[in-house]
Amino acid sequence: MNWYEKLNQYFPIEEMKSKEQMDVLLSERGDVYHKDEGPNHVLIYVEFNGFVFVDYLFVSKDARGQGLGRKLMDKLKSKNKPVILEVEPVQYDETDTEKRLRFYAREEFQHASKIGYRRRSLATGQETVMEILYWSPNAADEEAIYEAMVQTYRDIHKYKDKEIYGASFAPADEALSFKEERNEDILEPFEKV
């Protein structure tokens, strides 16, 4: 099974980029868009000057609990810049979402609870609410994380969207919002006691 099939089987269709868009990003934006794969993992990430964005992280069920996820996170953290990613809110009927949040809490990620993010899938038309998590070596504030998300959304998620999908994703200022009041911290139930 190739890397895209692994991702496609694990992630919901509304969260997936098309293979065509990912191939275009890897070939045309290979200066910032990277793929790291092995027999038991696929890591797709973006590295800009000021931050790293994890587009997709897949660790096979056979390798879970063996430290591979931590090793991949350590690789990104060693770049000494904020590491940002999107997650779906916890769905108690789906244990993988809870396991993912528990993993990121152990890895000392924080919930960017001032950032609102709604993304409409061009594949399904379904709108998905996502949460932003981040780890920072230098206590980046949520406003800086928001600006990094706007750049990622504009330069990566929307990259050639109309050309590839026949339609455009919503503009960044419609998909992402920043508010002063905080939402509930989705990682709080998973933090170490």
N, C-alpha and C positions, 0 to 999 in steps of 0.2 A: 504494500500500500504506500503510495507516495505521500509527501508531506501535506499536500492540500487535502487529500482524502482523509487523513488523520484529523486535521482541523475541522473539516466539514462534518465528520461523524460526531465530533465532540461539541462543537459550538452550534447554537440554534441558527437557523438560516437567516433570521433577521439581524444577527450580529456579524455575519460573514461578509467579507468583501468577495467579489467574484474572483475566480482564478485569473481571469484576464486582467483585472485591475491590479492584483498582487504581482503578476508577472511584469506588467508595465512599470509598477513602482520599483521592483527589484532591478529592472534593466535601466530605466530612465532616471530613477532617484536612488541608485545604488550608493551614492555618496552619503545618504542618510538612512535609507531603508534597508534593513539587514535580515537575513535568515540564518539561524543557527539550528542545525538539525542533527540528530543522532538516532540510533535504533529505538530509543525510548522517549524521545522528546522532539518538539518543534517549538522554537522561540522565534517570533517575528517581532523586531523592535525598530524604533526610529531613534537615531541619535543626532540631536541638534547641538549647537554649541553649549546651551545652558541647561539641557535636560535630556533625559531618555524617556521615551514613551513605549510601553509594552503593548503592541498591537494584539498579539496572540501568544499564549503560553499553554502548551499541551505536554503533559507527562503521562505516559501510558499507565494504565491501571497496574500492570505487572511491576512497574518501577516505583510506584508510590510508596512512601514510607522509608525510602532508602537514601534520602538526602539529595536527590537529583534536583528537585525544585529549589532547595536552598542554595545548591551550588550555582544554578543558573541566576538566581537573584544576587548572589555574592558577586558574580561576574559583572552584572549591571551596576551594582552598588560600588564596585571598585573603580568605576569611572569618576567617582567623587562629584556627582551632580544629582539633582532630584530625579527619582524614578517614578513615573506616573502611569497609571493604568485605569481602565474602565472595568467595572463589575456590575452584574445585575444585583438588585437588592435581594436579600435572603428570601428564599421561597421554601417554606418549611415542608412542603410536600416533595421537595427535590433536595436530597442530602448533599449533592455536589456543591450547591451554592453555599451551604453552611461550612463545608470543609474548606472551600476556597477562602472564605472570609476568615476562618480560624487560622489558615496558613498565613495569610497576609498580616493578621494581627501578631502572630509569632515573629514575623519578619520585620516588625516595628513600623508597619505602614500606618498612616493616619487617614482618616476620612475627611475629604474636602467638603465639609457639610454646608458651606456657603455657595457651592457651585451646583446649579441645576442643569441637567442635561437630558434632553429628549431627542431621540434620533429616529427618523422614519426610514424604514427599510425600503429600498427601491425594488427589492425582490418580492416582498410580500405586501407592501403598503402599510404594514403594521408599525405603529409608533412604540418605541421601547424607551422606558426610563432607565437610565444607567446612573451609577454612582462613580465618583472619582476617588481613587485612593492614591496616596503618594508617600514616598520615603524621601527624606532629605538629610544630607550630611551637615547642612548649615542652617537648619530651622527656616526653610523657605516659608513665606506666608501664603495664605490661600489665594491672594490676589495674583501673586507670581505664578501659582499653579494654574489659575484661570487663564492667564495670558498664554501660558504654554499650551493649554488645551485648545485655545482659539487657533494658535499657530498649527497645531497638529490637525485639527478639524479642517482648516482651510487648505493646508499644504499637502496633507496625506489622505484623509477620509474623502475629501471632495476632488482629489486629483483626477482630472479627466472624466469626472462623473457623467456629464452629459454625453460625451463621446462614447463611453463604454456602456452605460445603462440606458441611454436614450432619454434620460431625465436628470435633473440636478437635485442634489440634496438641498435642504433648506440652508439659507445663509447662516454663518456662524452665530450672528447675533440673535437668530431665532432658535437655534438648537441649544445654545449655551447661555446661561444667565448667572449673574453674580449678585448676591444679596448680603446685606450686613448681618441679618439674623441667621442663626445656625439652625439647620435641621437636626434631627436626632442622629447621633453618631452610630452608624451601623456596625462599627467594630467594637463598641463598648461591651457587648455581651461576651466577646471572645478575648478580651484583653487579659493578660496574666494577673492573677490576684496576689 
